[in-house]
Amino acid sequence: MQQSKDPVDAIVDQWAQVRPDLDTRAMEVFGRVFRLARAMGDRMEKAYEPYGISRGEFDVLATLRRAGEPHTLSPRQLSATLMLTTGGMTGRLDKLERAGLLRRSPDPHDRRGLQVTLTEEGLRVIDEAVGAGLAEQGDALNALSAEQAGRLADLLRELLDATAR
């Protein structure tokens, strides 16, 4: 079965015309990865919209949820996990606290520290939003067989590991 051409193919074909000496395999892979990430990012924003949260806010709530009971982390732990500056984290925490999805309180073990904890409403929102997001991702992944999806996950893991060195 012949696959249809996509915009990355058009770019690679153009490079082949003007610079036939270039090996564009990396461009074919990463061009598609970048486009896929952008397209899925847009789909995820739409999936989280009914819950009143953005992808960035989802990440904060999801990180607290994955921390397990009592769903509490310090702002520093959140920043490190999400690779955000403290300023960027403060803005997200402010918005989520105003929405009643988390609360900040003094850290009983560190007078200068704070703890960030999911509220019951935050727990409800993240549990529903993660389901909606996974449904959206699953819908996109249905373009591949289970075997293909597994192979792709394995290949991407290898590539990610190689680029992290």
OpenMM code with the backbone's topology and positions (N, CA, C; nanometers):
from openmm import Vec3, app, unit

residues = "MET GLN GLN SER LYS ASP PRO VAL ASP ALA ILE VAL ASP GLN TRP ALA GLN VAL ARG PRO ASP LEU ASP THR ARG ALA MET GLU VAL PHE GLY ARG VAL PHE ARG LEU ALA ARG ALA MET GLY ASP ARG MET GLU LYS ALA TYR GLU PRO TYR GLY ILE SER ARG GLY GLU PHE ASP VAL LEU ALA THR LEU ARG ARG ALA GLY GLU PRO HIS THR LEU SER PRO ARG GLN LEU SER ALA THR LEU MET LEU THR THR GLY GLY MET THR GLY ARG LEU ASP LYS LEU GLU ARG ALA GLY LEU LEU ARG ARG SER PRO ASP PRO HIS ASP ARG ARG GLY LEU GLN VAL THR LEU THR GLU GLU GLY LEU ARG VAL ILE ASP GLU ALA VAL GLY ALA GLY LEU ALA GLU GLN GLY ASP ALA LEU ASN ALA LEU SER ALA GLU GLN ALA GLY ARG LEU ALA ASP LEU LEU ARG GLU LEU LEU ASP ALA THR ALA ARG".split()
positions = [
    Vec3(0.0847, -0.1189, 0.0000),
    Vec3(0.0000, 0.0000, 0.0000),
    Vec3(0.0888, 0.1246, 0.0000),
    Vec3(0.0646, 0.2116, -0.0971),
    Vec3(0.1416, 0.3350, -0.1086),
    Vec3(0.0854, 0.4388, -0.0120),
    Vec3(0.1768, 0.4972, 0.0680),
    Vec3(0.1341, 0.6017, 0.1617),
    Vec3(0.1240, 0.7333, 0.0883),
    Vec3(0.0288, 0.8160, 0.1317),
    Vec3(0.0139, 0.9467, 0.0703),
    Vec3(0.1263, 1.0389, 0.1186),
    Vec3(0.1573, 1.1370, 0.0381),
    Vec3(0.2604, 1.2350, 0.0722),
    Vec3(0.2054, 1.3327, 0.1752),
    Vec3(0.2919, 1.3774, 0.2633),
    Vec3(0.2521, 1.4769, 0.3626),
    Vec3(0.3385, 1.6019, 0.3450),
    Vec3(0.3124, 1.7075, 0.4216),
    Vec3(0.3909, 1.8310, 0.4059),
    Vec3(0.5411, 1.8121, 0.4291),
    Vec3(0.5783, 1.7187, 0.5141),
    Vec3(0.7213, 1.6941, 0.5367),
    Vec3(0.7839, 1.6367, 0.4090),
    Vec3(0.7124, 1.5491, 0.3406),
    Vec3(0.7631, 1.4968, 0.2135),
    Vec3(0.7882, 1.6097, 0.1146),
    Vec3(0.6985, 1.7057, 0.1102),
    Vec3(0.7141, 1.8186, 0.0174),
    Vec3(0.8406, 1.8984, 0.0508),
    Vec3(0.8660, 1.9205, 0.1796),
    Vec3(0.9859, 1.9939, 0.2210),
    Vec3(1.1114, 1.9154, 0.1841),
    Vec3(1.1107, 1.7866, 0.2117),
    Vec3(1.2256, 1.7016, 0.1799),
    Vec3(1.2493, 1.6990, 0.0290),
    Vec3(1.1419, 1.6905, -0.0479),
    Vec3(1.1553, 1.6919, -0.1948),
    Vec3(1.2168, 1.8233, -0.2426),
    Vec3(1.1773, 1.9342, -0.1819),
    Vec3(1.2335, 2.0640, -0.2199),
    Vec3(1.3838, 2.0686, -0.1888),
    Vec3(1.4237, 2.0180, -0.0728),
    Vec3(1.5666, 2.0144, -0.0387),
    Vec3(1.6421, 1.9251, -0.1374),
    Vec3(1.5818, 1.8160, -0.1774),
    Vec3(1.6478, 1.7257, -0.2721),
    Vec3(1.6747, 1.7960, -0.4051),
    Vec3(1.5872, 1.8879, -0.4430),
    Vec3(1.6060, 1.9618, -0.5682),
    Vec3(1.7215, 2.0610, -0.5596),
    Vec3(1.7308, 2.1309, -0.4463),
    Vec3(1.8314, 2.2369, -0.4359),
    Vec3(1.9610, 2.1916, -0.3684),
    Vec3(1.9535, 2.0851, -0.2874),
    Vec3(2.0716, 2.0325, -0.2174),
    Vec3(2.0659, 1.8800, -0.2153),
    Vec3(2.0833, 1.8163, -0.3287),
    Vec3(2.0748, 1.6700, -0.3342),
    Vec3(2.1821, 1.6001, -0.2504),
    Vec3(2.2819, 1.6748, -0.2062),
    Vec3(2.3894, 1.6174, -0.1257),
    Vec3(2.3486, 1.5956, 0.0199),
    Vec3(2.2371, 1.6526, 0.0631),
    Vec3(2.1949, 1.6432, 0.2035),
    Vec3(2.1253, 1.5108, 0.2339),
    Vec3(2.1548, 1.4559, 0.3501),
    Vec3(2.0823, 1.3389, 0.4015),
    Vec3(1.9698, 1.3941, 0.4889),
    Vec3(1.8476, 1.3839, 0.4436),
    Vec3(1.7336, 1.4479, 0.5116),
    Vec3(1.6511, 1.3512, 0.5970),
    Vec3(1.7069, 1.2338, 0.6274),
    Vec3(1.6312, 1.1378, 0.7095),
    Vec3(1.5924, 1.1982, 0.8447),
    Vec3(1.6838, 1.2696, 0.9081),
    Vec3(1.6531, 1.3310, 1.0382),
    Vec3(1.5401, 1.4323, 1.0238),
    Vec3(1.5411, 1.5072, 0.9154),
    Vec3(1.4354, 1.6052, 0.8910),
    Vec3(1.2998, 1.5353, 0.8752),
    Vec3(1.3012, 1.4208, 0.8094),
    Vec3(1.1762, 1.3461, 0.7920),
    Vec3(1.1199, 1.3013, 0.9264),
    Vec3(1.2054, 1.2527, 1.0145),
    Vec3(1.1601, 1.2055, 1.1457),
    Vec3(1.1186, 1.3224, 1.2342),
    Vec3(1.2108, 1.4173, 1.2551),
    Vec3(1.1831, 1.5232, 1.3514),
    Vec3(1.0802, 1.6235, 1.3001),
    Vec3(1.0734, 1.6429, 1.1705),
    Vec3(0.9673, 1.7280, 1.1158),
    Vec3(0.8300, 1.6710, 1.1492),
    Vec3(0.8173, 1.5402, 1.1379),
    Vec3(0.6897, 1.4753, 1.1713),
    Vec3(0.6651, 1.4739, 1.3217),
    Vec3(0.7708, 1.4507, 1.4008),
    Vec3(0.7549, 1.4537, 1.5466),
    Vec3(0.7071, 1.5920, 1.5901),
    Vec3(0.7698, 1.6980, 1.5392),
    Vec3(0.7301, 1.8336, 1.5770),
    Vec3(0.5862, 1.8632, 1.5352),
    Vec3(0.5501, 1.8245, 1.4136),
    Vec3(0.4140, 1.8493, 1.3666),
    Vec3(0.3111, 1.7683, 1.4460),
    Vec3(0.3460, 1.6452, 1.4784),
    Vec3(0.2577, 1.5610, 1.5588),
    Vec3(0.2397, 1.6212, 1.6983),
    Vec3(0.3502, 1.6657, 1.7581),
    Vec3(0.3421, 1.7263, 1.8917),
    Vec3(0.2532, 1.8504, 1.8891),
    Vec3(0.2660, 1.9322, 1.7874),
    Vec3(0.1840, 2.0529, 1.7771),
    Vec3(0.0363, 2.0164, 1.7588),
    Vec3(0.0092, 1.9226, 1.6695),
    Vec3(-0.1299, 1.8834, 1.6438),
    Vec3(-0.1936, 1.8220, 1.7681),
    Vec3(-0.1192, 1.7340, 1.8355),
    Vec3(-0.1748, 1.6712, 1.9559),
    Vec3(-0.1848, 1.7715, 2.0702),
    Vec3(-0.0922, 1.8645, 2.0770),
    Vec3(-0.1021, 1.9702, 2.1783),
    Vec3(-0.2308, 2.0485, 2.1631),
    Vec3(-0.2656, 2.0814, 2.0394),
    Vec3(-0.3910, 2.1526, 2.0137),
    Vec3(-0.5115, 2.0674, 2.0529),
    Vec3(-0.5067, 1.9397, 2.0199),
    Vec3(-0.6177, 1.8500, 2.0562),
    Vec3(-0.6309, 1.8361, 2.2071),
    Vec3(-0.5159, 1.8324, 2.2772),
    Vec3(-0.5199, 1.8194, 2.4230),
    Vec3(-0.5772, 1.9464, 2.4862),
    Vec3(-0.5412, 2.0622, 2.4340),
    Vec3(-0.5988, 2.1888, 2.4856),
    Vec3(-0.7512, 2.1836, 2.4773),
    Vec3(-0.8021, 2.1359, 2.3642),
    Vec3(-0.9477, 2.1264, 2.3467),
    Vec3(-1.0087, 2.0242, 2.4417),
    Vec3(-0.9359, 1.9152, 2.4670),
    Vec3(-0.9867, 1.8118, 2.5581),
    Vec3(-0.9948, 1.8646, 2.7015),
    Vec3(-0.9012, 1.9512, 2.7410),
    Vec3(-0.8983, 2.0025, 2.8784),
    Vec3(-0.9864, 2.1266, 2.8974),
    Vec3(-1.0226, 2.1906, 2.7880),
    Vec3(-1.1020, 2.3142, 2.7943),
    Vec3(-1.2315, 2.3002, 2.8754),
    Vec3(-1.3076, 2.1924, 2.8599),
    Vec3(-1.4316, 2.1804, 2.9379),
    Vec3(-1.4085, 2.1776, 3.0894),
    Vec3(-1.2861, 2.1490, 3.1298),
    Vec3(-1.2543, 2.1425, 3.2724),
    Vec3(-1.1953, 2.2739, 3.3234),
    Vec3(-1.1880, 2.3734, 3.2339),
    Vec3(-1.1401, 2.5052, 3.2721),
    Vec3(-0.9902, 2.5128, 3.2940),
    Vec3(-0.9154, 2.4200, 3.2347),
    Vec3(-0.7707, 2.4195, 3.2531),
    Vec3(-0.6991, 2.4122, 3.1186),
    Vec3(-0.5773, 2.4644, 3.1180),
    Vec3(-0.4906, 2.4559, 3.0011),
    Vec3(-0.4002, 2.3340, 3.0151),
    Vec3(-0.3190, 2.3079, 2.9123),
    Vec3(-0.2247, 2.1958, 2.9208),
    Vec3(-0.1240, 2.2175, 3.0333),
    Vec3(-0.0764, 2.3393, 3.0491),
    Vec3(0.0187, 2.3680, 3.1557),
    Vec3(-0.0414, 2.3475, 3.2934),
    Vec3(-0.1653, 2.3881, 3.3093),
    Vec3(-0.2340, 2.3690, 3.4373),
    Vec3(-0.2645, 2.2210, 3.4597),
    Vec3(-0.2986, 2.1511, 3.3527),
    Vec3(-0.3169, 2.0063, 3.3622),
    Vec3(-0.1899, 1.9427, 3.4174),
    Vec3(-0.0740, 1.9843, 3.3644),
    Vec3(0.0531, 1.9257, 3.4078),
    Vec3(0.0746, 1.9427, 3.5579),
    Vec3(0.0397, 2.0591, 3.6120),
    Vec3(0.0558, 2.0820, 3.7561),
    Vec3(-0.0361, 1.9884, 3.8338),
    Vec3(-0.1637, 1.9850, 3.7950),
    Vec3(-0.2604, 1.9000, 3.8658),
    Vec3(-0.2224, 1.7525, 3.8540),
    Vec3(-0.1797, 1.7119, 3.7350),
    Vec3(-0.1432, 1.5716, 3.7130),
    Vec3(-0.0204, 1.5332, 3.7955),
    Vec3(0.0740, 1.6244, 3.8087),
    Vec3(0.1930, 1.5963, 3.8888),
    Vec3(0.1556, 1.5769, 4.0350),
    Vec3(0.0666, 1.6610, 4.0852),
    Vec3(0.0192, 1.6442, 4.2229),
    Vec3(-0.0578, 1.5132, 4.2383),
    Vec3(-0.1391, 1.4789, 4.1402),
    Vec3(-0.2186, 1.3555, 4.1464),
    Vec3(-0.1282, 1.2331, 4.1477),
    Vec3(-0.0256, 1.2340, 4.0627),
    Vec3(0.0653, 1.1195, 4.0541),
    Vec3(0.1516, 1.1055, 4.1785),
    Vec3(0.1636, 1.2117, 4.2568),
    Vec3(0.2435, 1.2060, 4.3793),
    Vec3(0.1795, 1.1152, 4.4837),
    Vec3(0.0532, 1.0807, 4.4652),
    Vec3(-0.0168, 0.9945, 4.5606),
    Vec3(-0.0623, 1.0736, 4.6821),
    Vec3(-0.1361, 1.0058, 4.7676),
    Vec3(-0.1867, 1.0699, 4.8892),
    Vec3(-0.0719, 1.1292, 4.9683),
    Vec3(-0.0832, 1.2453, 5.0192),
    Vec3(-0.1975, 1.3369, 5.0218),
    Vec3(-0.2000, 1.4358, 4.9053),
    Vec3(-0.1360, 1.4001, 4.7916),
    Vec3(-0.1327, 1.4844, 4.6712),
    Vec3(-0.0709, 1.6202, 4.7018),
    Vec3(0.0443, 1.6158, 4.7668),
    Vec3(0.1125, 1.7374, 4.8122),
    Vec3(0.2584, 1.7358, 4.7685),
    Vec3(0.3039, 1.8481, 4.7140),
    Vec3(0.4439, 1.8693, 4.6785),
    Vec3(0.4798, 2.0137, 4.7093),
    Vec3(0.6074, 2.0416, 4.7163),
    Vec3(0.6506, 2.1803, 4.7321),
    Vec3(0.6511, 2.2477, 4.5949),
    Vec3(0.6426, 2.3802, 4.5902),
    Vec3(0.6554, 2.4489, 4.4610),
    Vec3(0.7877, 2.4152, 4.3918),
    Vec3(0.8937, 2.3969, 4.4683),
    Vec3(1.0243, 2.3626, 4.4104),
    Vec3(1.0180, 2.2247, 4.3447),
    Vec3(0.9540, 2.1284, 4.4097),
    Vec3(0.9408, 1.9948, 4.3499),
    Vec3(0.8589, 2.0008, 4.2212),
    Vec3(0.7517, 2.0786, 4.2230),
    Vec3(0.6703, 2.0946, 4.1024),
    Vec3(0.7514, 2.1585, 3.9905),
    Vec3(0.8244, 2.2643, 4.0220),
    Vec3(0.9052, 2.3338, 3.9214),
    Vec3(1.0080, 2.2401, 3.8599),
    Vec3(1.0739, 2.1604, 3.9433),
    Vec3(1.1766, 2.0681, 3.8939),
    Vec3(1.1153, 1.9621, 3.8036),
    Vec3(1.0022, 1.9066, 3.8441),
    Vec3(0.9371, 1.8021, 3.7653),
    Vec3(0.8890, 1.8552, 3.6306),
    Vec3(0.8345, 1.9773, 3.6316),
    Vec3(0.7763, 2.0345, 3.5101),
    Vec3(0.8746, 2.1203, 3.4320),
    Vec3(0.9979, 2.1321, 3.4812),
    Vec3(1.1005, 2.2133, 3.4155),
    Vec3(1.0525, 2.3559, 3.3911),
    Vec3(0.9977, 2.4166, 3.4961),
    Vec3(0.9493, 2.5542, 3.4902),
    Vec3(1.0299, 2.6421, 3.5840),
    Vec3(1.0381, 2.7691, 3.5514),
    Vec3(1.0984, 2.8633, 3.6450),
    Vec3(1.0024, 2.8827, 3.7614),
    Vec3(1.0539, 2.9343, 3.8712),
    Vec3(0.9657, 2.9587, 3.9860),
    Vec3(0.8604, 3.0638, 3.9517),
    Vec3(0.8969, 3.1607, 3.8688),
    Vec3(0.7991, 3.2611, 3.8267),
    Vec3(0.6864, 3.2011, 3.7447),
    Vec3(0.7217, 3.1132, 3.6509),
    Vec3(0.6193, 3.0462, 3.5703),
    Vec3(0.5305, 2.9578, 3.6551),
    Vec3(0.5903, 2.8912, 3.7526),
    Vec3(0.5128, 2.8055, 3.8420),
    Vec3(0.4185, 2.8887, 3.9276),
    Vec3(0.4649, 3.0013, 3.9785),
    Vec3(0.3808, 3.0864, 4.0636),
    Vec3(0.2549, 3.1290, 3.9906),
    Vec3(0.2671, 3.1669, 3.8649),
    Vec3(0.1500, 3.2075, 3.7869),
    Vec3(0.0484, 3.0953, 3.7736),
    Vec3(0.0960, 2.9751, 3.7452),
    Vec3(0.0046, 2.8611, 3.7331),
    Vec3(-0.0611, 2.8302, 3.8671),
    Vec3(0.0188, 2.8316, 3.9738),
    Vec3(-0.0373, 2.8018, 4.1062),
    Vec3(-0.1407, 2.9063, 4.1459),
    Vec3(-0.1134, 3.0329, 4.1171),
    Vec3(-0.2094, 3.1391, 4.1490),
    Vec3(-0.3433, 3.1123, 4.0818),
    Vec3(-0.3399, 3.0822, 3.9527),
    Vec3(-0.4642, 3.0592, 3.8781),
    Vec3(-0.5382, 2.9364, 3.9307),
    Vec3(-0.4653, 2.8278, 3.9551),
    Vec3(-0.5296, 2.7058, 4.0033),
    Vec3(-0.5843, 2.7230, 4.1457),
    Vec3(-0.5165, 2.8013, 4.2263),
    Vec3(-0.5658, 2.8262, 4.3621),
    Vec3(-0.6931, 2.9106, 4.3573),
    Vec3(-0.6930, 3.0137, 4.2714),
    Vec3(-0.8148, 3.0967, 4.2567),
    Vec3(-0.9333, 3.0132, 4.2096),
    Vec3(-0.9069, 2.9121, 4.1274),
    Vec3(-1.0131, 2.8242, 4.0762),
    Vec3(-1.0549, 2.7195, 4.1793),
    Vec3(-0.9857, 2.7142, 4.2930),
    Vec3(-1.0215, 2.6182, 4.3972),
    Vec3(-0.9739, 2.4770, 4.3709),
    Vec3(-0.8747, 2.4621, 4.2823),
    Vec3(-0.8277, 2.3284, 4.2455),
    Vec3(-0.7072, 2.2836, 4.3289),
    Vec3(-0.6421, 2.3770, 4.3941),
    Vec3(-0.5334, 2.3432, 4.4859),
    Vec3(-0.5269, 2.4504, 4.5934),
    Vec3(-0.4512, 2.4196, 4.6980),
    Vec3(-0.4296, 2.5184, 4.8038),
    Vec3(-0.2827, 2.5160, 4.8419),
    Vec3(-0.2340, 2.6319, 4.8798),
    Vec3(-0.0974, 2.6434, 4.9296),
    Vec3(-0.1051, 2.6655, 5.0798),
    Vec3(-0.0154, 2.6006, 5.1511),
    Vec3(-0.0131, 2.6138, 5.2966),
    Vec3(0.1322, 2.6078, 5.3437),
    Vec3(0.1587, 2.6575, 5.4638),
    Vec3(0.2962, 2.6505, 5.5159),
    Vec3(0.3416, 2.5055, 5.5299),
    Vec3(0.4692, 2.4827, 5.5015),
    Vec3(0.5277, 2.3503, 5.5175),
    Vec3(0.5590, 2.3305, 5.6659),
    Vec3(0.4993, 2.2297, 5.7310),
    Vec3(0.5225, 2.2114, 5.8745),
    Vec3(0.6670, 2.1724, 5.9082),
    Vec3(0.7431, 2.1321, 5.8072),
    Vec3(0.8811, 2.0895, 5.8300),
    Vec3(0.9832, 2.1973, 5.7925),
    Vec3(0.9363, 2.3063, 5.7322),
    Vec3(1.0263, 2.4127, 5.6875),
    Vec3(0.9522, 2.5452, 5.6991),
    Vec3(0.9910, 2.6270, 5.7969),
    Vec3(0.9187, 2.7530, 5.8224),
    Vec3(0.9128, 2.8430, 5.7004),
    Vec3(1.0129, 2.8341, 5.6134),
    Vec3(1.0159, 2.9218, 5.4961),
    Vec3(0.9458, 2.8598, 5.3761),
    Vec3(0.9100, 2.7321, 5.3848),
    Vec3(0.8567, 2.6605, 5.2694),
    Vec3(0.7056, 2.6571, 5.2633),
    Vec3(0.6581, 2.6197, 5.1459),
    Vec3(0.5153, 2.6015, 5.1217),
    Vec3(0.4902, 2.4600, 5.0721),
    Vec3(0.3664, 2.4177, 5.0904),
    Vec3(0.3188, 2.2928, 5.0321),
    Vec3(0.2026, 2.3258, 4.9399),
    Vec3(0.1940, 2.2538, 4.8314),
    Vec3(0.0833, 2.2683, 4.7364),
    Vec3(0.0073, 2.1368, 4.7382),
    Vec3(-0.1236, 2.1451, 4.7609),
    Vec3(-0.2058, 2.0251, 4.7750),
    Vec3(-0.3292, 2.0359, 4.6869),
    Vec3(-0.3636, 1.9262, 4.6196),
    Vec3(-0.4896, 1.9210, 4.5448),
    Vec3(-0.6072, 1.9323, 4.6408),
    Vec3(-0.7085, 2.0073, 4.5995),
    Vec3(-0.8341, 2.0084, 4.6744),
    Vec3(-0.9199, 1.8932, 4.6230),
    Vec3(-1.0317, 1.8691, 4.6883),
    Vec3(-1.1241, 1.7652, 4.6381),
    Vec3(-1.1697, 1.7988, 4.4974),
    Vec3(-1.1972, 1.9256, 4.4715),
    Vec3(-1.2389, 1.9674, 4.3374),
    Vec3(-1.1242, 1.9474, 4.2383),
    Vec3(-1.0019, 1.9774, 4.2790),
    Vec3(-0.8861, 1.9564, 4.1926),
    Vec3(-0.8683, 1.8092, 4.1589),
    Vec3(-0.8892, 1.7240, 4.2562),
    Vec3(-0.8798, 1.5798, 4.2351),
    Vec3(-0.9864, 1.5338, 4.1355),
    Vec3(-1.1072, 1.5845, 4.1507),
    Vec3(-1.2150, 1.5494, 4.0579),
    Vec3(-1.1815, 1.5956, 3.9163),
    Vec3(-1.1369, 1.7211, 3.9051),
    Vec3(-1.1062, 1.7776, 3.7733),
    Vec3(-0.9934, 1.7000, 3.7051),
    Vec3(-0.8861, 1.6724, 3.7764),
    Vec3(-0.7739, 1.6037, 3.7116),
    Vec3(-0.8112, 1.4609, 3.6742),
    Vec3(-0.8894, 1.3945, 3.7571),
    Vec3(-0.9289, 1.2575, 3.7223),
    Vec3(-1.0164, 1.2553, 3.5971),
    Vec3(-1.1037, 1.3533, 3.5815),
    Vec3(-1.1867, 1.3593, 3.4603),
    Vec3(-1.1054, 1.4051, 3.3400),
    Vec3(-1.0192, 1.5044, 3.3602),
    Vec3(-0.9406, 1.5585, 3.2491),
    Vec3(-0.8414, 1.4559, 3.1952),
    Vec3(-0.7799, 1.3775, 3.2834),
    Vec3(-0.6841, 1.2774, 3.2343),
    Vec3(-0.7575, 1.1723, 3.1508),
    Vec3(-0.8772, 1.1377, 3.1888),
    Vec3(-0.9559, 1.0439, 3.1086),
    Vec3(-0.9890, 1.1009, 2.9721),
    Vec3(-1.0273, 1.2290, 2.9687),
    Vec3(-1.0592, 1.2936, 2.8411),
    Vec3(-0.9353, 1.3031, 2.7531),
    Vec3(-0.8217, 1.3355, 2.8127),
    Vec3(-0.6981, 1.3459, 2.7356),
    Vec3(-0.6534, 1.2120, 2.6794),
    Vec3(-0.6625, 1.1083, 2.7617),
    Vec3(-0.6243, 0.9752, 2.7139),
    Vec3(-0.7175, 0.9268, 2.6040),
    Vec3(-0.8450, 0.9612, 2.6125),
    Vec3(-0.9390, 0.9238, 2.5066),
    Vec3(-0.8997, 0.9922, 2.3757),
    Vec3(-0.8610, 1.1182, 2.3846),
    Vec3(-0.8187, 1.1929, 2.2652),
    Vec3(-0.6913, 1.1325, 2.2059),
    Vec3(-0.5945, 1.0996, 2.2909),
    Vec3(-0.4716, 1.0386, 2.2436),
    Vec3(-0.4980, 0.8995, 2.1859),
    Vec3(-0.5835, 0.8227, 2.2516),
    Vec3(-0.6190, 0.6903, 2.2024),
    Vec3(-0.6855, 0.6967, 2.0664),
    Vec3(-0.7714, 0.7973, 2.0484),
    Vec3(-0.8386, 0.8156, 1.9203),
    Vec3(-0.7356, 0.8387, 1.8096),
    Vec3(-0.6368, 0.9218, 1.8374),
    Vec3(-0.5325, 0.9478, 1.7373),
    Vec3(-0.4503, 0.8228, 1.7116),
    Vec3(-0.4203, 0.7488, 1.8168),
    Vec3(-0.3361, 0.6301, 1.8048),
    Vec3(-0.4073, 0.5154, 1.7322),
    Vec3(-0.5393, 0.5238, 1.7204),
    Vec3(-0.6140, 0.4203, 1.6491),
    Vec3(-0.5759, 0.4103, 1.5021),
    Vec3(-0.4990, 0.5081, 1.4521),
    Vec3(-0.4510, 0.5007, 1.3136),
    Vec3(-0.3479, 0.3894, 1.2971),
    Vec3(-0.2942, 0.3400, 1.4102),
    Vec3(-0.1944, 0.2334, 1.4081),
    Vec3(-0.2511, 0.1085, 1.4735),
    Vec3(-0.1969, -0.0059, 1.4357),
    Vec3(-0.2328, -0.1295, 1.5050),
    Vec3(-0.1661, -0.1270, 1.6423),
    Vec3(-0.2089, -0.2162, 1.7300),
    Vec3(-0.1473, -0.2256, 1.8629),
    Vec3(0.0018, -0.2576, 1.8497),
    Vec3(0.0368, -0.3449, 1.7562),
    Vec3(0.1778, -0.3808, 1.7341),
    Vec3(0.2574, -0.2596, 1.6851),
    Vec3(0.2004, -0.1859, 1.5901),
    Vec3(0.2691, -0.0670, 1.5391),
    Vec3(0.2875, 0.0371, 1.6494),
    Vec3(0.1839, 0.0578, 1.7291),
    Vec3(0.1923, 0.1557, 1.8383),
    Vec3(0.3001, 0.1155, 1.9384),
    Vec3(0.3094, -0.0128, 1.9680),
    Vec3(0.4128, -0.0617, 2.0584),
    Vec3(0.5520, -0.0425, 2.0018),
    Vec3(0.5677, -0.0729, 1.8733),
    Vec3(0.6983, -0.0532, 1.8079),
    Vec3(0.7359, 0.0946, 1.8066),
    Vec3(0.6381, 0.1794, 1.7760),
    Vec3(0.6647, 0.3232, 1.7736),
    Vec3(0.7061, 0.3731, 1.9122),
    Vec3(0.6369, 0.3282, 2.0154),
    Vec3(0.6727, 0.3679, 2.1518),
    Vec3(0.8151, 0.3241, 2.1851),
    Vec3(0.8508, 0.2026, 2.1456),
    Vec3(0.9858, 0.1523, 2.1713),
    Vec3(1.0913, 0.2340, 2.0960),
    Vec3(1.0640, 0.2633, 1.9700),
    Vec3(1.1584, 0.3411, 1.8900),
    Vec3(1.1749, 0.4821, 1.9454),
    Vec3(1.0652, 0.5437, 1.9830),
    Vec3(1.0730, 0.6789, 2.0389),
    Vec3(1.1471, 0.6793, 2.1724),
    Vec3(1.1289, 0.5752, 2.2525),
    Vec3(1.2023, 0.5639, 2.3788),
    Vec3(1.3521, 0.5575, 2.3512),
    Vec3(1.3914, 0.4749, 2.2537),
    Vec3(1.5334, 0.4636, 2.2176),
    Vec3(1.5886, 0.5968, 2.1697),
    Vec3(1.5133, 0.6649, 2.0857),
    Vec3(1.5582, 0.7928, 2.0304),
    Vec3(1.5676, 0.8980, 2.1403),
    Vec3(1.4699, 0.9014, 2.2274),
    Vec3(1.4716, 0.9966, 2.3386),
    Vec3(1.5906, 0.9703, 2.4296),
    Vec3(1.6165, 0.8444, 2.4578),
    Vec3(1.7311, 0.8077, 2.5413),
    Vec3(1.8620, 0.8528, 2.4754),
    Vec3(1.8725, 0.8321, 2.3452),
    Vec3(1.9950, 0.8695, 2.2733),
    Vec3(2.0155, 1.0207, 2.2722),
    Vec3(1.9094, 1.0979, 2.2651),
    Vec3(1.9221, 1.2435, 2.2613),
    Vec3(1.9431, 1.3026, 2.3990),
    Vec3(1.9146, 1.2281, 2.5043),
    Vec3(1.9305, 1.2791, 2.6405),
    Vec3(2.0724, 1.2646, 2.6920),
    Vec3(2.1553, 1.1946, 2.6199),
    Vec3(2.2945, 1.1724, 2.6630),
    Vec3(2.3798, 1.2943, 2.6446),
] * unit.nanometer
topology = app.Topology()
chain = topology.addChain("A")
for resn in residues:
    res = topology.addResidue(resn, chain)
    for name in ("N", "CA", "C"):
        topology.addAtom(name, app.Element.getBySymbol(name[0]), res)
